[in-house]
Amino acid sequence: MRNSVGVLFIILVVIQTFFAAGETILFSFWIFSAKLEGLLFALKLGFVLANIGGCLIWFFAITTEKDFVLALEKKGLSSKASYVVLSTLQMVPVLKKRSETIMNAQRARRVETEGGLLVRAKVFVPTIVPLVLSSIQGTEERALTLEARGFSVETKSTHLYDIEPKPVDKTLNIITGLVFILIVVGRIVLCLI
């Protein structure tokens, strides 16, 4: 994810700099002209993207999926909805691992998987079909496992693992809320001036 935020930032800057409307030309390259207005807009948008991406990367680097979903459940999210969130978060690494296994199996059969865009497009269908079928099979297995564990029973669920907020967490919540309110009020005041 870290690399994708950087790549998106670079693509955004290049496209906005060369293709956005503007009058101040910084330099010209072949048939393209880099414009100052496009560059400034791209940097503004790119830093917003980098901030959001950085916050998400940081959050999921220090918080496990289990803690995140348990906190959501404690705040009132239903157990079924929290299971959907948890399984979605856990499916990304599982699908990545399965796709690597399928690609290795294709290489073992001497199927060309490395190369240009045309070669990769040709390998896409033989790779995606087993991935989708194995995901469907895994979904059925998870559904049977949940039913065996009494997931659909209408009683209050219990947890083997629990998290409790510490006093420092409550203080940080209050400080963060106050800072957010100050930022919103500050933006409103700046817009009115």
VENMOGI-V120119 format. One record per pair of residues at least 4 apart in sequence whose ideal C-beta (glycine too) atoms are under 6 Angstrom apart, sorted by the first residue. I is the first residue (numbers start at 0). GAP is how many residues later the second one is. If there is no record, write none. Layout:
{{I | GAP} {I | GAP}}
//
This chain:
{{0 | 56} {1 | 55} {4 | 48} {8 | 37} {8 | 41} {11 | 4} {11 | 30} {11 | 34} {12 | 4} {12 | 29} {12 | 33} {14 | 4} {15 | 4} {15 | 22} {15 | 25} {15 | 26} {16 | 17} {16 | 21} {16 | 22} {16 | 25} {17 | 14} {17 | 16} {19 | 18} {21 | 13} {21 | 15} {21 | 16} {23 | 12} {24 | 8} {24 | 10} {25 | 8} {25 | 10} {26 | 7} {27 | 5} {41 | 4} {48 | 4} {49 | 4} {58 | 4} {62 | 4} {62 | 5} {64 | 21} {64 | 24} {66 | 96} {68 | 13} {68 | 16} {68 | 17} {69 | 93} {71 | 5} {71 | 10} {72 | 4} {72 | 9} {76 | 4} {76 | 5} {78 | 78} {90 | 4} {97 | 33} {97 | 36} {98 | 32} {101 | 25} {101 | 28} {101 | 29} {102 | 10} {105 | 5} {105 | 7} {106 | 6} {111 | 7} {112 | 10} {114 | 4} {122 | 4} {123 | 4} {129 | 4} {145 | 5} {164 | 4} {171 | 4}}
//
